[in-house]
Amino acid sequence: MKSILRSVTIASALVLGATMAHAAVTDAEIMDDAASTNQIVTYGLGHQGQRHSPLSQISPDTIKDLVPVWSFSFGGEKQRGQQSQPLVKDGVMYVTASYSRMFAIDIKTGDELWQYDARLPDGIMPCCDVINRGAALWGDMVYFATLDAKLVALDAKTGKVVWRKELGDYKAGYSATAAPMIVNGKIITGVSGGEFGIVGKVEARDAKTGEMVWSRPVIEGHMGTLNGKETTMTGVKNASWPGDMWQHGGGATWNGGTYDPETNLIFMGTGNPAPWNSHLRPGDNLYTTSTLAIDPDTGEIKWHFQSTPNDGWDFDGVNEFVLFDLKKDGKIIKAGAKADRNGYFFVLDRTNGKLLSASPFVTKTTWADGFDLKTGRPNVIPANRPGNPANTGADGKGSSVFVAPAFLGGKNWMPMAYSPATELFYVPANEWGMDIWNEAITYKKGAAYLGAGFTIKPLYDDYIGALRAMDPKTGKIVWEYKNPAPLWGGVLTTGGNLVFTGTPEGYLKAFDAKTGEEVWKFNTGSGVIGSPVSWEQDGAQYIAVSSGWGGAVPLWGGEVAKAVKDINQGGSVWVFKLHGK
Ligand code: CA
């Protein structure tokens, strides 16, 4: 009996070796991803979003020996921004790339196993470059969302399409770039398009078939669905929106979500209300610029925290809500933290959404003077809200104000990381402000729906980007690293007391997690705006990151864009390990 089992095992191993097929990814493996070190099967290195690898082979002592193993080119004459986070399973890396492409790569050799290119129609409307942030794995399939707002399931072994579903009408401005999330056999997605007056939503589909389970629009007045039938209305129609403005209210859920098995809640951020001109929609404009806690079984909203009510600065509240245990006054609070576009670092009780603290993580937050912890609302400075063009002249310039942060945010999409060892968050922040003014606007399908103009400006001569270690207990900045160009890449922490992040200047850099001392850097040949990862295989700890400059800064950065115009494009993924390991 023993020998039969043994031969069966050897036979399957041979088949696996020949085809590089991975074993089916289970829901249990997905839930355990933060603790497992030999694979990466979720965006965020665990649905909690901590981006922490417990591995410690690479440390401040050993990192001098960290060298490239291979680099893989995404090829093509079109490159643009590479913002993806690789996944790793059974010796295969799955990494997405610009223009809605996905690659499967043999980790040992860097050989391509397959490539999938989405055929994108003319007329797609991504606001902020043709990027993609990553894939999801479940069963025998690998999934990603494409710029024409489709969700694609591929056979992980061959890259062949299994199913393909529409997330929204790309002709109305819907697109998709976030990594999907799998929660107990359902695939959870959001949508992009807040600059075109779309209606943000969160949806769950059967991961096997792609059939819709529930849909939850995030703008008050719209109906949700469950199993093909209408369920509940989101909020109360016209409670926080005037007239029919809710019909094109924005709130794009464009950055994906996190999930907490302990409370069984999905956390999704929502973007700016549309249009940007806030005088056209007096009211809180729920549930824009918020963190939403959603029941993964029904799509019902369990609580919300709105970080910028009646947003007038494009302070999308989409930033990732990272789950952690807050140790305070001898108690452990089930908490979550979010470094918001609006410049505040929020700590919430994740069981009920109660605001525990709001601390600035950038030097200037001139739109508001702090938050009231009792009401959870900002103390808005009315003079720094761009004015009403109805009162200040037709060209709108009379309504202009200078305000910080700029609309690209104290932090934008790029995910921060948490280290359970140091109990610190590491926030990729930027220091900039903007002139912003309002203009008249009416909704037109497929056209930009802003009603605002703007110019982004640096605040300081010597730096824009700042990687900041934040203590969630005190809201204090423990250390910072200043970077000349704006930071636009994700962060990784490791059990080896390291923090990794990339720079537009081309470097993947590593810092001592406790002191902030820069201990290693490597130039990848183009700007690094992807999210680094780490895993172990055959006794070695690996680090990987995508390289390729692009994203929103060169497109929308105003005076900052001029400062980074000479950075070269690229498109590759780099893999590192210690020499000799
Ligand atoms: Ca926006």
Residues whose N, C-alpha, C, O or C-beta is under 5 A from the ligand:
A	BS01	CA	G194 G271 N272 D314 D316
